[in-house]
């Protein structure tokens, strides 16, 4: 999940916040319970372990405790794979992948992914990845129940590099404590979790931990490709095919275009973006009247926006502006994480939506279900607030870069060169506006990989959004695609 981390430090409080008087996690032994579900008509017996892993300084002082939940198959076959999973933010807990697609239990959404009425429910996940691999869900420091041991230690973990280093240390310690050094190893991250996973792939290798595969769900490795800013036209070009997909979904294109498939229409949008739109932006104030009118016609035809609006924006339509404008005549907005969702604002004016309707639809169900599940089913008791998204990042996030555009695609490239057996898989949603699919494709192209290494990368696409698995068909498809990727990555 990609959201804006704090850019200024919070003011010190005069009195302790509620969090300060709740008991902090300690080094008590993890809690393990045995569970079972039926998958394909057969029982799947497994053990769930919940607990904290201490993260210590070189001097041995505990600086943080990372909360984790591990699912291991009972009576496993030899060389059972192990997958470490986390979500993004920065500042997001691992709950989305955990209770959305990977785990044996999942949050019940409507089949199309829309929010059901409360109270929210949990259900067996017939598409769990536990059939393929054991899984460890990691909540980085500042997310979930994970905390710095002292407030002054927190900023050490709230950076691109500090986050990677602490999660790497967790993985090293888990492999040792649970004797999994001989297991085939995988990482799966979502959104900013893909930024983390790409950086981890190289960091872990340099610590002697080679990966079999890295699974990147709704990927963003190079933030220049998604951050709208003055003098950065790249996101404008890379999000345009997502505008086309969204307009197609909401039936805002011409009848002829609406009759085409999502694959066909987005392929045309890619061609327009690369061959006509991007070159035009390089000389936008020098277009002849005929060139400008031709560009307006094609831009409008592919996005469902009026020529007048595009002209007024000088061809630079940022995401918030698109989400507000596309359905303005219906007095509706479109979602950021999933543009299939419609929102209702205070009024139809303005330049951006009041809120993200797709975030509104998923946050309450996942929050309520996790808090009920961890206590009643798994027996893990605590008064700590489980930070689903935000709330635990207490100092500005350090992007470890001078130009504000973090980029872990180069560490991933380096890891692939060092470990040519490692496979990489990108899972992208057509209606994901936070991490657009074309931006992920561009990032891979810009890595300039040797052809032999480029063959280790594959892509899959889903007719859903950022959390594509909330939609039932995509949930089934991503499981099948992941199972194939894992199997292919284990071939000698």
N, C-alpha and C positions, 0 to 999 in steps of 0.2 A: 504494500500500500504506500503510495507516494503522497506525502503531505508536507506542508511548510514547517520545518523545524523552527524553534524560537530563534530570533535574530538578536534579541537583547536579553540580558540576564534578569530574572525576576528580582523585585525589591525585597530586601529582608523583612520578615514579618516581625511585629512587636511581640506576638505570642506564638507559641508552637502551633504549627498546623496539625490537623487531626492525624496526618500520616506519622508525625513525629512521636506520638504517644502510643501508637500501635506497636506490638512487639515486632522486632526485626527478625528476619530469617536467621537461623543458626545452623550449626553443623549436625543436627539430628540425622539419624539414618533415613534414607529415602523410604517412602511408603510403597509397597508392591501389592497389587491385587491381581487375581486371575479372572479373566473374562472369556466369553465365547459368543460368537455370532455365527450365522449360517450364510455362506457365500456359494451361490450356485448349487444350493441344496445340500451342501456339505458343511460340517462344523469347522470353524476356524478358532482354535484355542490359543490364547495368548496371555501374556503378563504385561500389565501397565505399571511402570515405576515412575513415581513423582518425587522430586526432591531438589536440592540445591547443590551446586558445585562451587566450592570456594575458588576465587581467582586471587592469587597471591603475587606480591612483589618479589623481586629478586632476593630481597632480604627475608622473605617468608611471611610477611605481614599480609593478612587477608584484606584486600582492598574492595572486593565486591563478591556477591554471591549470585550466581546465575541459576534461575529456575529452569527445570527441564521436565519433560514428560516423554518416557521411552516406551515403545511398544515392541515386544519381542515375541516371536512365535514359539510356542511350547513344542518341544521335541523337533527342533529345526534340522533341516538337511545340512550336510557338510558345506562349508564355505558359503554360508548364508550371507547375502549382501546386507550392508548397513547404510542407511541414508540419514543425513543430518538436514533438518528443515528449519527454515525461519522465514518470516515475512519482512516487511520493509519499513516505510516511514520516511526518514529514520524516526523511530519512536513507536513502531507498531509491534504488538505481540505476535506470536506464531499461531494464533487462534484461527486465522482465515484458512490457511492451507490445512491445518490440523482438523478442524471441524467442518471444512468445506469439501475436501476431496481426498486427502491422504488417509486419515484415520478411520478406524472401524466404526466410529459413530460420527454422525454428521447433523448439522442444523437442518431442520425441515423448512425449506422455502417452498413457495408455489412452483410448479413444474417449469414455468418460464423464468424463474428466478426472482419474481416479485415477492414483496413482504407479505407473509400470512398475518392473520389477526392474532393478537396476544390472547392468552399466554403462549409463549413460543416453546417448541418441542424438539426433542432429540430423537433420532431414529438410527437403526442399523444402516451402515453404508455398504451396500452390496458391491460398490465399485472401489473399495478400499485398496490401497497399494500394499497393504500388509501381506497380501498373497504373493508379492514379488520380493519384498525386502523388509527387514526390521527398520524401525524409524525412531529418531530422537528429535523432538521438537524443542528448539532452543529459544528462550526469550532473552535477547541481549540486555545488557544493563540499561535500566531506565524504561523497560517494557515489562508487561506481565507482573510477576512478583519479584523480578530481579532488581536488586538495589546495590548502590555503592555502600560499602561498610561505614563510611563517614562522608558527610557532605563535601568535604574538601577533596575527596577522591573522584567525585562524579565527573568533572570535566575531562579527566583522563580518558574516559570511555566514550565521550560524546564528540567523536571525530571520525572521519573516514578510516584513518589508520588505526586509531585506538580501538574502534569497534572491531575491525578485522583482527587485530592482535588478541583481544580478549576472547572472541569467539574461537579463534585458532587454539588458544590455550585451553578453552573448554573441551574442544574436540580431542586434543592431545590427552587430557586427563581422563576423558571418558573412555578412550581406547585402552588406556592402561588399567583403570579401575574395573572395567567390565570385560577385560581380556578380549578385545576385538581388533587387535593389530593385524590379524591375519585375514580379516574380512574384506571382500571387495567393497569399496567405499564410493558413495555418491553424495553430492550436495544438491538440494533443491531450494531455490529462493524465489520470492515473488516481489516484483516492483523494486524498491530499494534493496530488498533481499537479493536481487540479481546483481546489483552493484557490489554488495558484500561478497556474494558467491564468486564473482569473477576475480575480485581481489584475493579472496581466500585460496583460490585454486593455485596461485603462484606462491603465496605466503606459506601454505601448508607443504607444498613440494619442497621448498627450501628448508623446512623443518623435518624432512624425511617422510612426509605423508603424501603418497601418490594417489590420485583419484582415478577411478574408472570412468566416471561420468559426472557432468554438471548439467542440471536441469534448470532452465531460466524461464520462469512464468511471468509474462507481462514485463519484458525486460527493459531496463534503462541502464546502460553502461557509461554512456557519454552524455552528460547533462546539457551540453550545448545543443544537443539534438531535440530537447524538449522544453527548454526554458526560454519563454518569450521575453525579449529585451531589445532596447534600442540597438541598432547596428548588428543584430543577430537575426538574419532572415532565415536561417536554416530550419527552425521549427515550423515556420510558415509553409515551407515546401513539404516537409516530411509529414505534417498532419493532414494535408489536403486529401489524400485517399481515405482517411478516416472520416472527413467531412462528407465525402461521396457515399461511403457506406452508411452513415447516419441518415443522410437525406434519402437514400434508397429505402432504408428500413421504414422511415416515416412517410414514404410515398410522396416525396417532394420533387421528384425528377419527372421528366417527360414520360408519357406512356411508353414510348419506344425504349427508353432507358430502363424503366421499371420492369419491362418484360425480360430483361437480361439477368443472369445470375450474379450473386454477390462477387464471385471470383472474377467474372468477366468485367464487371463495371469497375471494380477496384484496380484491375490490371490497366484499364484505360486511364484511370486517374493517376496511376504511377507514371505512365508514359507522358501524360500532360505535365505533371509536376516536374519531371526530370528534363524533358525536351523543350518545353515552352515556358512554363511558369518561372522556373529557376533562372534561365537566361534573361527573361524579361525583367526580373527584379534587379539584375545587375545594371540596368539602364532604364528604370521605370519612368524617369522624368524626361527621357529622350525618345519615347515611343511616338511614332507618327499617329495621327488620328485613326487611320485604318488599322494599324497594328493594335492600338489600344482597344478599339471596338471589337476586333477579332478575339482578343484576350478576354474581354468582358463577356462575350458570348460563350466562350468555352468554360470559363470559370463559373459562370452562372449555371450553365447546363449541368456541370458536374457537382455542384454544391447545393442547388435549390435556393440559393440566395439571389435577390434581385440585382440587376446590373447597377441600379442606382446606389444600392447599399455598398456593393463592392467598389464602385467608383469613389464614393464618399470616404471609404476606408483606404483609398489609394492602393488597393489590391492586398493590403496587409490586414487580414482578418484573424485576430487572435482568438483563442479558444473560448474565453468567456463571452466575447462578442458573438461568435457563432452560436453558442448554446442559448443565448438570449434571443437571437434574431430568427433562427430557422422556423420556429413555431410561434412567433410573436402574434401572428394573426389569430391563433387559437388561444392566446393568453397562456401559453405554456412554455416551459424551458426544457432543454435536454440535459441529460446527466453527463458528468465528467468521467467518473469511473466506468459507467456503462450508459452509453447514449441512447439505449432503448428506453430508458426510464424518462418519464415526464414529470416536471415539477410545476408547482403553482406558486408564483411570486405574489408580493403585495399588489403589484400593478404590472402592466405590460410595458412600462417605460424602462429607462435605464440601459446600461451597457453590458451588464453581466447578471447571472442568476443570483438570487438571495442565498440559496444553499444548493448543494448537490443532491438531487432526489435519489440517486443511486446509493450514496452514502447513507442517507436517511433510512433507506429500506433495509440495509444490512446490519447497521451498528446495533440497534436494540436486540434483534434475535441472537446475534453471536455473543453479545455481552451477557444476556440473561442465561442462555443455554450453557455457556462455559462455566459460569459461577455455580449453576445448579449441578452440572455434571461432575466437576472436580470435587465437590463436597459430598454429594449423595451417593454417586456411583464409585468414586475412587477413594473416598475417605480422607481427602486432604483438607485439613481444617486450618484456617488462618483468618485473621481480621484485616489483613492487608488488602488494599485496593488493587485489583488486577487491572493494570493499565493496558487497555485494549489498543488504544491509539492516542498518543500524546499524554501529557500529564506527568510523565516520569522523566522527561528531558528537562533538566533544571538549569542548564546553561546553554549559551549559543552553540549550535553545531559547527564544528570546525571542518570545513570542506577540504583542508589540506591542499589548497591551490591558490595561486595568486589571481586567477581570472574568474573565480566563482563557478567554473564548470568542471566539476569532478569527473574523472574518466578512469574507469578500471578496465577498459577494453585492452589496453596495452599489457597490464599484468596477465590478463587472460591469454593474450597472444603469446606472451613469454612462457606461460605454463604449458600451452599446447606445444611449443617448440621443445621444451624440456621433456615433456611426457607425451610423445606422439600417439600413445594408446588411448589417451583421454578423449571421450566423445562429449559433444556439447549440443544440447537441444533447446530450441526456442519455442515456447508455446505462446501464441499471440491471439488476442481477441479483435475481431473486426470493429467492435463498437467500444473499444478501450480508447478513451481520449487522453488519459493521463500518461500512458506509455504507448504511443501509436506504433502499429506494426511496421510501417514503412521506416520509422526512425530506427527500429531494431535492425531492419535489413540494411539500411545505410551504414550503421555502426559496424556490422560485420564486413561490409564491402571496404570500409575505410581502414580496417585492420590490416589489409594487404597481406593476407596469409599466403604462404606457399600452397600451391594447388593440392599437395598431398595432405596438408593439415586442413585445408578448407573442406575436404571431403568428410572430415570428422564433425562437421556442423550440419544440423538439420533443422527445419522449421515445420511447425504445424499451426493451423489457423482454425478459429472457432467463431461461430455466429453468436457471440456473446461479448461481454465486456472484460474489464480488468480482472475480476474474479469470474472467469468464464464458467467455472464449475457450479455456480449457483443455478445455472440453467441445466435441466435434466439431461438433454441430449449431449451437451458439451461435457457434463460430468462423466457420462459413459465413454465418450470419445477420448477425453484426456487420459482416462485410466488405460484404455487400450493402447493409445500412443505411447504412454509412459512405460507400460509393460514391454512393448516392442523395443523401445529405446534401451531399457535396462538389459534385456536379453541380448541385444546387438552389442552392447558395451562389454558384455562378459565373454563374448566369443574370442577365441585365441587367434 
